[in-house]
Amino acid sequence: MRQVRFSVPLYLTRGKRKPKNFWLNMNNYRNWQSHLSNDLKIQFKEEINIPELDTPLVACKITFVFYYPSAARRDLDNTTAVTAKFTQDALVEAGVIKDDDYTIVRSITGKYGGMDKQNPRCEVIVEEIK
């Protein structure tokens, strides 16, 4: 079975004079205006490096493993929701999957991977399934 692995950020930084971190979670996402959300999605796609495949996966499961910058308690669903949305849109655009509906993406799992102060991130594992 084919597999694609790559990292995505937990937050995006915007602004030149006063840079601001936009954490990718539902608590923030629901308050963003649509143009900000769209700009962040575009920036997200530009900052990640998705390995190419010869042909798109017909069916897959996606696992998101989160490495947070501190031991603060977080709700995985809040982080997984926005990260999954942005990542799946990027996977479609990169040609790894044809669409991000349930006929292709059969399972989405969010896991806590630990703490990494130097490199907070989300490891994405896209696995082909039958």
Protein Blocks (a to p, Z undefined) as FASTA:
>chain_A
ZZddddddfbdcedjklgcdddddfklmmmpcfklmmmmmmmmmmmpccdddfbdcfbdc
dddddddfbfcdcdfklmmmmmmmmmmmmmmmnomambfcfklmmbdcdddfbjcfklgc
ddddddddZZ
